[in-house]
């Protein structure tokens, strides 16, 4: 009988509004009704436990997904930085190549100018040789005619 009273009090405390509003001592519920309501409460608690377990599973899945997304984000950032480093390296290499090409073209231009100058000097030397030969011939001719 004491257990029934305790169950009735627990039932009334757990389900306010679902039970009669009279105090538990003034209203006595039949034992079958108490067992029925206790069974309903157990089913309700069982459903709540299932919902809690499902929510915990979802939370665990979300944490795993969040961790995975963080790893992907870190990998993406690492690849971005590696790509950026590679771009900078290639730009530096391009600048070096352009510098070598510029120096090469300057050397080619200077060589071309030197070649043109050498050709000009050679032509001038040939003209002087011809002039000198002509002067030698004139001098020899004068010496032959004057002697």
Secondary structure, DSSP 4 states (H G I P E B T S, - for coil): -HHHHHHHHHHHHHSTTTS-SS-TTT----HHHHHHHHHHHHHHHHHHHHHHHHHHHHHHHHHHHHHHHHHHHHHHHHHHHHHHHHHHHHHHHHHHHHHHHHHHHHHHHHHHHHHHHHHHHHHHHHHHHHHHHHHHHHHHHHHHHH-
